[in-house]
Amino acid sequence: MIIGNNKEQSGVKLPNTLILGVGNTLLSNEGAGIHALNLLQSYHPDPANLTFIDGGTLSFTLAAYIEDCDNLIVFDAAELKAPAGTVKTMAGTEMDAFLGVARRSPHEVALLDLFDIARLTESLPLKRALIGIQPRSIEWGMSPTAPVEKALPIAVDQAMALLAQWYPADDHLANNSPGLSGENVVDALGSTVNP
């Protein structure tokens, strides 16, 4: 599902941020990225400069969306070698290094392929981040385990911190964070948080 638009303010096109949730919601914590996307979207149902995409388990059809966005935030379950429910934000080259080392996300091969396509067309967003959530288990189940469920608002707050950094003048985004607020949101950026 794709929701969003790129409205103009005073005749100037706002930078578009793609919020991509990745995962399989039939496999409990493997769907953490989709659950985080849905939670963030519930706080911003009519975004002026955000496009929300449920990327499922990824496909090459997403390449065009990545190429067309100015900024990119990806939510995904990730092997952080940490307790279940740990959330970590990796931005820019840190994200690239994380994806390029060992297989730590069930979807990183496809995500790397999408990034390679964007690099070939010189359209990889300079502002990009992966918000990884450490799963407890990836077994059949329609909802995440308790530690991952508790981590979802933290992941959303880290996305809000990125958006506040990327859009410092947008008060609407800054005032709609579900959990953390003020200096705590900024402190959450780039930190590892274990609920």
Summary of the structure (lengths in Angstrom):
residues: 195
radius of gyration: 15.4
end to end distance: 29.1
largest distance: 49.2
contacts: 670
relative contact order: 0.20
helix: 39%
strand: 21%
